């Protein structure tokens, strides 16, 4: 038989007592500390990056600190919270949440990268403890909800004012696209930031529903300002959430009307919500609708109606990206149904799917759908457990609302569910599980829903009597929580330290050579995490600094460790290819080129759209004289990234390889012509063609032909010298033209000699003599800057052929040759 509990929280044994009287808020110790705890959690909104690459690092560290403070407070209140902890742990939602939490922990041991699993798992530890802490603090305290809701509204108002101010300040100095992308507060992402704004709207709606006239006016202003900010941020998921909470509130108002039978009151309540939203909608339509057409020709954002309509367009690029990411997560789950890639490891598993889609080393860190990402990371059971949390909360609210509990309790429960619906929408389109700002609201809203459900059962006498000492539950919970938070703080602090260095290092990786000192890098990075915010192995990054410092042996050890951290990005293999390439140049007798070849091939075929991987492999294959693989690699790269970059390095690699073989095949010249036909006028390809033409002549000619080429260079140099003095004298200009023509006769592939000869005759006023040489140059179709068209056009105009000259000058103008527009204006009336 259960012992009688001395705690004040012990429920009465009556089967069906009357609903408890409404609690009124009183400012005392029992009210201040629960509100202060919630307030500290909410302050994560204003925690900035503190010098780190991402504010997420400092925010998670802050959250762990708040968790610890609240637990210490709970322990200090010996006479409170014991029964609450016991009942909370016995609730169905808590059991499901803890099961999900436990499975996520188990997945670490089977993860691709267990270290990254721990980094992500400590964030879940922090959120789970935040949920229990908040639920314990509030413990069904309906009287605190008004204060908490209005606090949310004030925070929303501050954030919204900051957003609108930032938009106004940047409107005249920044493109609309960049301006809107920058509206992200401290969330690190504009979509997450917008979701953080919308989730507070239901709390403002609650204030509008419950407060009297002054309170309604205040919260209508807050709602108006917040809605304007949400519309300006231009995140489509937040628009969907705003529509959803509005519809849910209208439905709730109608349900309430069926009980109250007060039509005017119902319409007034709905009007208080809809009027600010409609005004904000028209403000946004005016600002962004006009701005997208006036401020810049092409904009990625527009009015609310345009953005909302784009959600249903299958040809919308962002929609296609999301659908593709979702399909990848679903496919991975199909192939790994029991246990996925491990918590936090989707950023690694997704790379295989993206190898022929994303350029360079860009990695889609998330699937932009937390439900599908959880399925991919934890398997089907983990995904179902996560989904069950959302279903369970809806069921708890349904049971609370249709019970005979206190009406205020029902209100709190319903508005909390409306707020939670915005989190569900965000989880469908983004990645709130990673962001502390989102997880604070998850913890608060779920804690309120579970707390009101337990309270409603207490009021009706349905909550089971705690049969064991409730104080034991409190002690056990606090002990386990502290035991988990100590390593969590260590991991979050190490992650924060790493993000501080990453802020500098990730930018330095684009420099050639690197600018930071390798000693600072080696000493600065902590042992955890082992992946950067962009999924590059940190050990490999350190290896690159050692490699560029000439410490090859130390670099190789680090690069091998980097491969273990992320085996599918190819970053370590790419760096090893470059390292062995350099070693082979320094000591060709040891055949380091074979190691460079193996690593270069692995890296490239892991990421065939990475420019640097392709460039390095081309250099290795050229040194290896492997023209067969050069052709294969070029075709692979060009298939997925059809650009002049691929053609330019292929031609350069083939030229070097064939020069090393002793003979440049003339087919390479035809290949260069094909490239110019596809990318007409590309300056790099023009230079490459000239080099190849000279190489063909040099490697395929008899000694006498080589002599001709050398003589051509000599005549060209003499022509340049004579041209310099010929500006002051006619005879020297004539000599210069003669030297250039002799050079061209010996080396017909060099059109610069032909152009210079034509310019000489032009300067002499011998237009009839200059024009044929300009025509020869234009016939090669190698000139793209408009220069021959410009000078020939002036020659024609001076010869009285104005119409023909003006037509050609128009071509020079199209090619943006300097002075062409002025000639057209002065001579052609254009």
N, C-alpha and C positions, 0 to 999 in steps of 0.2 A: 504493500500500500504506500502511495506517495506521501512523503513528508510535507507538512505544511510549510510554504515558503514565507519568509519574513519580508521579502522585498515588496516594495510598494507596487512593483509592476506585475505582481501575481494577479491573474484575472479572476473574476468572480466565477462561481460555479453555476450560476443561474443559466438556464437553457436559452432563454430568449428575453433578455432585458430590454428595456426601452432604449432608443438611441440616446447616446450621451449628449449632454448639453454642449453647445458651441464653446470652444475654447477661445478666450480673448488673450491677445498678446500682452505680456507683462515683461518689462525690462528688468531682468534679474540675472543672476549667475547661470541659471538653467536655460536662459534664452540667449544670453550674450555669447557664450562659448560655442554652442552649435552654429549660430550665425557667423561667428568669427571664423570657424573652421571652413564653412562653405565659402565665405568671402575669400579666404586665403587660396582655396582651390581656384576660384574664379579669377584671381589676380594673375593666373598664368597667361591670360590674354595680353598682359602688358609687359611680360618678360621678353626682352629683345634678344638678339643673337649673342650679345656679350663678346663680340669679336670673332665668332665662329662662322663657318661656312653656311650653317643653317641654324635658325633659332630653335629648332627641335632639340638640339643638344642641351642647351641651357634650360629649356622648358621641362624636359624630362627630369633633369637633375633637381630642378625646383620642386617638381611634383613628388619626388621621393622624399625630399625634406619635409614637405607638408604632411605626407603620409605618416612620417615618423613622429612629428609634433602631435598630430591628432591621436595617434595610438598612445603616446605618453599621457595625454590628457584623459583618455578613456580609462587607462590604468589608475590614474590619480583619483578618479571619482569612484571610490570603493562602493558607495551606496547606490550607484546608478549603472544602468546598461547591461547588467548580468542577464536578466530574462530576455531582454531585447536581442542580445547576441545569440542566445540559445534558440529563440524562435526564428531569427533570421537565418541561421545555419540550417534550420529544419525546413525552410521554405523551398518549394519546388524549383523556383527560378535559381536560387542559390546553389542547389544541388546540380542543376544543369550547367550553370556557369562554372562551378568547380570541376565538373567532369570535363568540360571543354578546356579548361585551364590545365588540368592534369594531362590530357591527351596532347596538348600543345607542348608541354614539357617533355613527354616521352618522345615526341617527334624529333627533338634535338639530337638524340642519340642515333638517329637514322638519316640525319640531314646531310645534304651535299657539303655544306660548310657549317659544322657545329658551332664554331665561334660566332658566326653571324646569327645563328639560331639563338644563342644566349643573349646577344645584343638586343634582339627583338623581343625575346621572352621576358626580359626584365621590365620592358614597357608594359607587357601584359600583367606582370606581378604588380606594378605600380597602379594600374587601372583597377584590377580586382580588389586590391586593398582600399583604394579610394572609394569604390562602391560600398564595401562593407563599412568603412569609416563614416561615410555620409549617412548611410542607412541607420547606423547606430546613433549618430548625433541627432538626427531628426526624429527617429523612433515614433513615427506617427504624429509628430507635432504639427497639426494642421494650423495652429495659430502662428507658426513661423513662416508659413508659405507666402502670406501676403508680403511680408518684409523681403523674403527671398525673391519673390516675383518682381517686386519693384526695384530691388537691387539689380536684377538682370536687366530690367528696362533702362536703368541709369547707365549701366555699362554699355548697353546697346546704343544709347544716345551718344555717349562719348565716342565710341568707335565710329558711328555713322557720321558725326560732325567732322572727325579727323579725315574720313574718306572723302567727304564732299569738299572739304578744304583742299585736300591734295589734288582732287580733280580740277577744281577751279584754278589753283595755282599753276598747274601744268598744262592747262588747255591751250594756252597761247604759245607755249615753248616746246611742247612735245607732241609727236604724232599721236593720233587717237588710239591706235593699236598699242603702242608702247605705254601710253598713259594708263589705259585700262588694265594692261598686264601688270602694271606696277601697283595696282590697288589690291594689296594682299595683307596689309597690316603686319602682324608678327607671325602669321600662319605659314608663311613660306610659299603659299600657293593661293591664287585668287579664288579658285573653286572651293577650297577648304575654308578660306576666309569668309566667302559668301554664305557657305553653309552654317558657319558659326554665327553669322548675323541672323539668318532665318530661324534658327532653332530657338532664339530668344523671343521671336515674335509671339508665339502662343502664351508666353508669360505676360507680355504686354496685353494680349487679348483677355487674359484672366483679370488683369487689373481693370480693364475697360468694362468687363462683365460685372465685377464685384464692387468697384468703388463708386462713390457718389460723384456729383457734378464736377467738382474741382479736380478730383482724381481722374475722371474721364477726360477732361480737357487736357490735362498734363500728359496723359498716356496717348491721346490722339496725336499730340504734337510729336511725341517720341515715335509713334508708329509712322507718321508722315515722313519724318527725317530718315528713319531707318529704311523705309521702303524706297525712298529716293536713292539712298546709298546702295541698296541691293540692286536696284535697276541699273545704276551706273557701273557697278562691278561687272554686270553683263554676263554672269555665269548662268548657263541654261538650266542646270540642275536646280539652282536656287530659285529660278522662275517657277519651275515645276513644283518645288516645295512650297513656295508662297501661294500658288494656286491651290495646292492640296490642303494646306492649313486653313485657308479661307473657306473652302468647301466643307471641310470637317467642322469648322466653327458654325457655319450656316446650318448644317445637318443637326449639330448639337442644339443649336438655338430652336430649331423646329421641334426636336424631341422635348425640349424644356417647355415649349409653348403648349404641347399636348397635355402637359401636367398643370401648368400655371393658367392657361387659357387667357393670356394677356397679350393680344395682338400688337398693341401700341408699344409695349415694353420690348417685345421680340424684335419688331422692326427697328426700334431705336437702337437696340444692341447691335443688330446687324449693320445698321447705318454707321455707327461709331467706328466699325472696323473697315467697311468698304469705302467710305468717303476718303480717308487718308490714302488708301491704296490706289484709288482711281486718280486722285490728284497727282500722286507720285508717278503713276503710269504716264500721264500726259506730259509731265515735266521731262521724263526720260525720252519719250517719243520726240519731243521738241529738240532736246539737246543732242541726243545721239543720232536721231534721224537726219537732222540738218548737218551735224558735224561729220558724219560719215561721207557726206557728199561734198562738203565744203573744204574740210581740213586736209584731206588727202584723197588721191584718186582711187587707191585700193585699200580697203580696210577690212580687218578680220571680224570686226564687231559692228553692230548696228542697233536699230531700235528693238524694243522688247518683242514686238510682233514678228520682226524678221528673225530674231534669234530663236524665238519659240517655234516658229514655223520650220526652221532649219533642223529641228530635232527629228522630224519625220522624213527628211530627204535622204534617200539612200546614196545619192551621189555627193553628199557633203563629206569633205575630207576628214573632219574630226569624227564624224559618225563611223566612217569606214575604218578609221584607226581603232576606235573602241570595239567595233564588231570583231575586228581581227584579233585584238587582244583577248576578248571574251572567248573566241573560238579556240585560241591557243590554250587557255586555261582549262576549257572543257576537254580538249583533246588530251592534255596531260593527265587530267583526272581519270579519263578512260583507261589510260595505260598504267596508272599508278593508283588503283582504287582503294587499296588497303591503307597505305601510308604514303603521302605525297613526298615532295622534295624537302619537307621540314619547315618549321615556322621561320619566316623571314628569308627563305631561300628561293622564292619565286623569281627574284631579280637575277638569279643564276640560271634557273631552269628555263626562263623565257628566252634566253639568248639564242638557243638553238633554233627556235622558231623565227627569230628576227634576223638571222645571218644574211639573208638575201633581201631584206626589207629596209632596215635602218642603215644609215651611212656611218662610216668611220667607227668610233667606239661607243656611239650612243646606245644606251641600254634602257628599255622601258622597265623601270624599277617596279611598277605595279600594273595589275591587269585592269585598273580603273573599275573594279567591281569587287568589293571586299568578300562578298559571298563566294564568287567563283575562285578568288585567290585563296580563300581558306580551304575550299575543296581541293585545290591543286597542292596546297602545302600540307594539309592534314589528312587527306583522303576523304572518302565518302562519309565515314562516321564523324569526322571532325566537322565537315561541312554541314551535316544534318544537325549536329549539336549546336553549331552557331546559328543556324536557321531557327532552331527550336527556341532560342532565347527570345526572338522577335515574336514568335507565335505565342509563347508563354505570357509575355507581357500584355499582349492584346487580350488574352483569356482572363488574366487577373483583373484588368480594367473592366472587362465585360461583367465579371462576377461582382466587382465592387459597385458598379453603376446600377445593376439590377438587384442589388441587395436592399435590405431595409436599414442600411447604415445612415449616418448623418449626411445631410445634403452637401455640406461644405466638404466633407471627405470625398464625396463623389465628384464634386467640381475639381478638386485638386488632382484626383486620379485621371479624369478625362483630359484636362488641359496638359497634364504631363504626357499622356499618350499622344496628343496632337503634336507636342514638341518632339516626342520620340519619332513620330512619322517623318519629320524632316531629316533626322539622322538616318533612317532607313533609306530614304531617297538618296542621300549623300553616299551611303554605302553601296548603292546600286550603280553609281556613276564615278565614284572617286575612291579614296583610300583613307577614310577617317581613322582606321585602326592604328595608323602610324603616327597621327598627329595628337599631341597632348591636349591641345585646345578642344578638339573634337571628343577626346576620351573623357575629359572633365565633364562635359555635358552628358555623355553616355552614363557616367557614374552617377551624376546628380539625378537625372531623369529616371533611370532605372531604380535608384534607391527610393525615390519618392513613390513610384508606382508600387513597388514591393511593400514599402512601409505603409501606404494607405490600405493596401489589401490586408495586411496583417492587422492593422488597426480596425478595419471594418469587421473582421472575424472576432476580434476582441469585444467589440461593442455588442455583437450578436451572441457572444458566448460560444462561438464555434471554434476558437483557437484552442488547441490542446494544452492541457496543463503540463508544465515542464516537470517531469518526474524525477529528474536528477538535479544535483546542485548546480544552479545556473552560473554561479561564480566560476565553476570549473571551465565552462565554455568560454567565458570572457578571458580567463588566464591563458587557456590553450590558444585561443585566437590571437591574442596579443603576442604571445611567445613566438608562434609560427610566423606572424607578420613581421616582427622585428628580425627574426632569423632570416627571412627572405629579403628584407629591405637593406640589410648591411651589405651583402654582395651586390645588390641592385644599385646602391649608391656608388660603389666602387666602379661598376661597369658604366653607369651613366656619366660619372666624372671622367673616366678614361675616354669615353666616346666624345665628350665635350672637348677635352684636350686635343684629341685627334682632329676634330672639326675646326679648331682654331688654326692648326697648322695646315689643314687641307685648304682653307680659304686662300692661303698664299701659294701653296704647292700646285694645286690644280690649275691655277692661272699660269704658273711658271712652266708647266709641262708643254705649253704651246710655244715656248721660246726655244730657239736653236742658236747657240748652245744654251743650256740651263744657266740661270743666274744665281740661284741659291747655293750656298755652300753645303757640300754633302755631309759635313760634320754636324751641322745644325739639324739636318733632316734625320740623320741616324739617331741623334740624341733626343729629338723632339717627339717622334711618333711613339705612343704607348703600344703595348703588345696587343691591345684590344681596342677597337675592332680591327679585323684584318682585311676589310674591304673599305674602299673610299665611298663617299656619297654617290659616286657615279659607277660603282661596282668594279672598279679597277683594284687589283690586289695591292695592298700597301707595301708588302715586301717587294713586289716587282717595281713599284715606284722608287723605293729606296735603292733597289738594284740598279735602276737607271742612273741615279745620281752617282753611285759607285762606279758604274761602267764609264760614264763620261769623265769621271775623275781619273780614269786609267787603272782602277783597281779591279781588274777583270775577274780574278779568282773569287774575291769577296762578293762581287756582283753575281756570279753564277750561282753561288749558294743561295742568295736572296731570291733570284729569279726562279729557282726550283721550288722554293717555299711559296712564292706567289702563284705558281701554277696549281699547287694544292688548294689554295684559297678559292680560286676561280678557274677551273680547268677548261672552260669553254669560251673564254674571251680572247685567248691567244696572245695576251699582252706580254707574258714572259717569253714565249717562243719568238715573238717579233723582236724583242730586245736582244735575245740570244743570237738571233740571225745577224743582227747588226754588229754585235760584239765579235762573233766569229769571223765575220767579213773583214773587220778591221784587223783582227789577229792574222788573217791570211795575207793581207797586204803587207803586214810587218814581217811575217815569216811564212812565205808561200810553200816552203818545203815540207811543212807538217800537215798540209791538206786540211786546214781548218775550214776551207770552203765547203767541204762535204757536210760538216756540222751546221754551217750557215744555211745550206740548202735544205736540210731536213727540217730545221726549225722554221725557216721562212715558208716552206710549203705548208706546214701544219698551221701556222698563224694565218696565212692567206686563205686557206680553204675553210678555216673557222669563221673568218670575217672577210668575205670576198669583196665587200664594198668599202673597205678601209683603205684610204689613200696611202697612208704611211706603210701599211703592210705590203701593199702592191708595189710601191716605189722601192722598198728594201729588197723584196724578192726579185724584182727586175734587175737591180744592181748585182745581186748574187748570181743570177742566171747568166747575166752578161759576162761576169768574170769567169764563170764556169764554162762559158761558150756553149751553153745549152739552148740553142735556138728553137728546138722542138718544144721544150717546156715553156719558153718565152711566148710562143704562139698560143699554146693552150691557156696559159695564165692570162694573156691579153684577151682572149675570147671570153674567158670566164668573167673577167672584170667588166668588159664592154657589154656583156649580156645584161648585167645588173646595174651598171652605172655608165651609161653611154655619154661620154663627155670627152672633150679635147685632152683632158689630163691623162686619160688612159692611152690615147693614141700617141701623145707626145712622149711619154716614158717608154712605151713599146718601141717606137722608132729609135729613140735614143739607145735603149738596151740592145736592140738588134744591130744597130750601127756599131756599137762598141764590141759586141760579140763577134760580128763578122770581120771587123778590123783586127781583132785578136786572132781570128782564124786566117787572116792574111788576104782576104778578098771580100769586098762588099758587093753583094749580088744586086744587079740593076733592078730586080723586082721590088727592092725596098724603096726605090725612087717612085715606082708606080703606086706602091702602098701609101707613100707620102702624098701623092697626087689624089688618091682616093680620100684620104683624110681631109685634104683641102676642099674636095668636092662636097664632103658632108658638112664641114665646118669652114665655109669660105672666109678667107681673110684673117684666120686665126694667126696671130703674130708668132706664137711659139712653133706652130706647124710650118710656117714660112721659113723661120730660122732653121728648123730641123731639116727641111727639104734642101736648103742650100748646103748644109753640112753634109748631108747624104750625097748630094750631087758631087761635091768636092771629093768625098771619100770614095765614091765609085770611080771617079777619074783617077784618083791617086792609086787605088789598089788594083785597078783593071787596066792600067795603061802601061805601055812599054816605057823603058827609061827615057826615051825621047819625049814621050807625052808628059812625063813628070817634069822634064825640063821646061816644056811649054807652060805648065801650070805655075812653076816658079817664076818664069818670065812674066806671066800674066800678073802675078802679085807685084813684081818689080815695076811694071808699067803703071799699074794702078797707083802705087805709092808716088811715082813721078808725076802722075796726073794730079794727085792731091796737092803736091808741092807747087806745081805750076799754077793750079787754080787759085791758091792763096795769094800769089803775086799777080795773077792775071786780072784781079779786080781793078788794079791800077793801070794795066796795059793790055792792049788788044792782042799783041803778039803772044804774050804768055797764056792768054785765054785760049787762043788757037792751039798752042802747044798742048795745053791741058786736055782739050777735046781729042786731039790726036792720040795722046797717051791712053786715055780712057777707051777709045775705039780699038787700039792695039790690044789692050788687056781683055776686052770683050771678045775679040776674034780668037784669042788663045784659050779663053774660058767662057764659052757661050752661056753656061748656066748661071753666071753672075750678072744679074740685071742691074745691079747698082752701078757698074761701069757704063752700061747703056744709058741709064738715067742721067748720070753725071755729064756724059758727052752731050746729051740733049740740052741740059741746063747751060752748058758752056755756049752753045750756039744761040740759045735763047738770050743769054746775057749780051752776046755780040749783036743782037738784033737780027740775026739770020734765021727768021722764023720758018721759012720754007725748008731750010736745012734741018732745023730742030724737030719739026713735026714728025717726020718718018721714024726718028729714033724713039719719040714718045709712043708712036703707034706700035713699034716693036715691043716696047715694055708692056703696054696695055694688053697686047696679044697673049702674053704669058699668063695673065690673070693672077699674078703673084703680088701685085701692089694693091693695098687696101686702104691707104691713108688719104687718097684723093689728090696726091701731089702731081702725078703726070697729067691728070685731068685738068687741074688748076692751071698749070703752065701752058698746056696745049690750048686751053680755052682762051687765055690772054693772047697767045700767038695768033689764033684765028680771028679774034676781035681786032687786033692790030692790022691784020691782012684784009679787013673789011668783011669778013665772014661772021657777022655779028650773030645771026640766028643760030648757026652751028656752034659758035663759041659759047653763047649763053646757055644753050642746051647742055653742053659739056660742063659748064661752070655749075649748073644745077646739080650734076652728079657729084662734083667736088664738094658742094655745100652739104649734100646728103651724107657724105662721108666725113663731114665736120672738119674739112681742111681750113686752117686759119686764114681769114681774109676773103674767103669765097663769098660770104653773104654780102660784104661791102662791095665787091665787084658787081654782084648781081644788082644791088641797089643803085649803084652809080651808072652802070652801063646797060643794064637789061630791064630797068624799071620794075624790079621785084624787091 
